[in-house]
Amino acid sequence: MLPIRHNLLPWVVVAAVVGVLLPDSTSVLNPLVPVFLGGQVLGVALNLTPGEIRVASRRANLVALTLAVQWTLLPGLGLLLHLVAPNSTVATGILICAVAPAEITSGLMATIAGGDTAIATACMAGSLALSIGLTPFWLSVGLGSAGRVNPWSLATELVLSVLLPLIVGVFLRTRLPHLARWRHQFLDFSAFCLVLVVLAGTASARTVLLSTAILTILPLVLALLAGGGAVGFGLGRIWRLRRREATAVGFPIGIREFGVAIAISVAIDPRSSAVGGVYGMVMVAAAGTLASRMGRRSVRSKGVA
């Protein structure tokens, strides 16, 4: 049996089935989502060495470029999908997903795929920090006055779910170098927390999953994922980045934080949160499968070398 981090697809399927069959149990998990998000960040942060952090700090230009690309092209794609959505609820939901920050576990995905963990984590953290101002901005562009969100509540959630566990993880790894022996277990812990977030998010998508509405949402979700992936990994090709760097920027650009998207949807239009739930399940399954295959290919290539 493969570790959780290399076997996300079946775990996501199990979480979705449990969520559909036991909606009350998944609803109980919703208040714990910030804790699960923090667990995802902590598991990745405990894999960061001081040397990797120093190297990433010297690639600030690459991180800045990644953030600029993500916060212009992905919202632009979201605005386009918003225009072609079949109804206002789905349109609102897909736009919110597109203007959400980088997925918190994009660092985990990049690590599994053999990418540079420090650069990926820097891109993820930078995206989350910028989202405090840019997510409300893009929502106002697409939704007008109906898209107002409280930036302070968003900032508070991100500080507790991302900044605090990131600082704690890096501090512990720096002070206790022997933690490196459990680095794979920490990544599995991060992946397990991700599965729990998917389980909790299923409650938002349950009604849609059991109706024909899924046929209108799924194509938009797939378009957002495909577009994000094309932009993210296309940047690596255009700039001729090394494989580790291309992977490190590809995932933060390509996948959106569906937990934040669901929270924003609930505040603006609760019915639109189903789009974030569907996006989360499809994204984790697709990105997790891709990351695992890339990681195994990377290990094989190193073995050959």
N, C-alpha and C positions, 0 to 999 in steps of 0.2 A: 504493500500500500504506500503510495507516494505521500510525502508530507503535504499539509494543507496548502502551503504556498505554491506547490506545483500541481495541485489538484483542485483548483478553485471551481471549475465548471460543475462537477458533480455536487460539490458542497453548496453552490448557489442554487442548483436545481432542488436539492433537499430543502434548503431554507425557504424557497418559493412555495414548495408543496406544503410544508408545515405551516407557512403563513396563510395559505389559502384555506387549509383544513381547520386551523385553530386561530382564527382572527383575534380572539380575546387575548390569547397568550402573547401574540406579537404586539398588541396594543400596550400591554404591560411594559414592554421593553422600550417604548418610545421615550419615556423620561430619562432612560439610561443612554440614549444615543450619544450625548456629549462625552460620556465616559468611554464609550466604545471608540469614538473618534480619537480621544486622547490616547487610548491604548494602541491604536494604529500608528500614531506618530511616535510614541515611546518605543515600540518595537523596532522601528527603523532607526531612530536616533541612537539606540544602543549599539548599532552597527557602524556608527561614524567614529573614525579615529581622528585625533588632533591633526595628524598629517594630511588626511583627506580634506579636512575643513580648511587648512591653510592653502592647499592646492585649489580648492573651489573658490576661495577668496580672490585668487589671482585670475579667475575667469569671470570677473564681474561683468565684463562686456558681453560675454555670451549669455549670462543670466538676464541682463538688461534687454538684449535682443529678443530672447525667448519671451519675456514678459510683454514687450511691445507687440510682437506678432500675435500672442494669445489674446491680448486685450483690444485688438483691432479686427483681425480676421474672423475670430470666433463669434464676437457679437454681431459682426456683419452677416455671417451665415445665419445666426439666430433671427435677425431681423427679416431675412429673406424667407426662412421657414415660417416665421410668424405670419407673413403675408399670404402664404399658400395653404395654411392650415385650414381644415374644414369648418371649424367653429371657433368662437372667441375663447372658450375654456382651454381647448387644446393649444391654440395660438399663444395664450398667456403662459401655459406650462412649458412649451418648447423654448420660448424666449428666455424664461427664467433659467432653464437648464443651460442655455448657451452663454448666458452672462454670469453664471456662477463661477467661482474661482477654480483653480486646478484641484482635481481630486486629491484628498488628503493622502490616499495610499498610492499616488503616482510615484512617490519615492520608492515604495515597496515594489511596485510593478517594474520600475526601472532596475532595481537591485536584482530581482528575480531574473530579469532579462539579461543580466550581465553588464548593466550600465553603471555609470559613475554615481554612487549613492549621494555623495556630498553635493554635486551639482544639481541632481534631481531634487534633493531636499531643499536646496536654496531657491530653485525655481518655484517649487510648491509653496514655500513659506512666503516668498515675495508676491506670488499671485494672491495668496490669502490676505496679505497686508493691503495690497492695492484694491482688493474687492470691497473694502470698507467704503471707498469713495466711488469706484468705477461701476460696481454692480448697481447702486442706486442711480447713477448717471445713465447707464444704458437702459435701465428699466423706464426711466422718465422719457428717453428718446422713443422707445417702442410703445409704451403704454400711457404716456402722459401723466396726468394727475392720479390715475388709477394705479400707477406703479410705484407709489411712494412706500419706502421702507425706512425703518429707524436704523441709521448707521451705527448708533451707539450700542444697540442690542446685538447687532451683527459683530461689532468689535469685541464686545464682552465674550460672546460665544467663541470667537476665534482665539482670543487670548487664553481662555481656559482650556479649549480643546486642542490647540496647536502650539502656541508659544510656550506655555508652562511645561507640558510634557517634553517638548523639544529641548528646552534648557535643562530639564532634569536628566534626560537621557544622555545628552552630550557631557554633562557634568559627571555623571556616574561612570561613563565609559572612560573619561579622562583620568578620573581619580582611581578607578579600579580596572586596570588594563586586563586583568585575568578574566573579566566578563566576556572577552573575545571567544572563549571556548564554548560559549552558549549562543553565539551569534545566529546560528540557524534556528534555534528554539525561539529566539526573540522575533525572528521573521515569521515563524509559524504563529506566534502569539498575535502579531499584527494582522496576519491573514485571518485568524479566527475572529478577531474583533470586527474585521470587515464583513465576514459572513453574518455576524450578529446584527450589523447595521442593515444588511440586505433583508434579514428576517424581519426586523422592525419596520423597514420601509415597505414590505409587502402589504402591510395593513392599508397603506395609502393607495395601493394599486389593485387591491383584491376585487373590487367591484368591476373594474375595467377588464381584469384578467378573465372574469367569468362572463363577459359580454362581447358583443361584436364591436364595441368601441375600440378594442385592442387593434382592430384592422386599420383604424384611422391614425392611431398613435404610433404604432410600430414603424411604419415607413419613415416618419419624421425623426424618430429616435435613431434609426439606422442611418439616416442621412446625416444627422448631427455627428454621430460616431465616425462615419466614413470621412466626412469633411474634416473633422478634428484630427483624425489620424493622418490624412493626406497632408494637412498643413504642418503637423508636428514632425513627421518623419521626412516630409519634403524639405523642411528647413535644413536638416542634416545633410541632405544631398546637395542642396544649393550652395551651402557653405563648406561642403566637403569636410565635414567633421569626422573625426575618428569614431569608430563604432561605439565605444563607451560613452562618448559625449553626445553622439546623435541619439542614442537610446535614452540618455539622461534628459534631453530636452523634448524628445518625441512624446513621452507619456504625459508630462505636465501640461503640454499644449493640447494633447489629443483628448484627454478625458476630464470631465467636469465633476465637481463635488456635489453629488446628488443629495446628500444629507442637508447641506445648506440650501439647495434648490427646493427641497420639500418644505423646509422651515419657512422660506420666503413665500412659497406658494400658499401655505396655510394662512399667512398673514394677509395676502392680497386677494386670493380666490381659492378657498379650500378645495374646490372641485378639481382645480388644475394640478393639485399635488400628485394625482395619479400618474401624470406624465413623468414626474421626477422618480416615482417608484418604479415605473417600467424602465426608464432610462438606467436606473441604478442596477437592476437585475441584468439587463442586456450588457451594460458596460462592464460590470465586474466579470461576467462570464467570458465576454469577448477579450477584454484586456488581459485577464488572468490566463486565458488559454494562449494568447499570443506571447505574453511574457515568458510562460513556461517553455514554449517551443523555442523561443529565441535563446533562453538560458541554456537549454540542453544543447542547442547548436553551438553556442559559445564554448561550453565545456568540451564538446567533441573536437572543435577546432584547436583548442589549446592542447588537447591530448595528442592530436596529430602532430602539432608543432613540436 
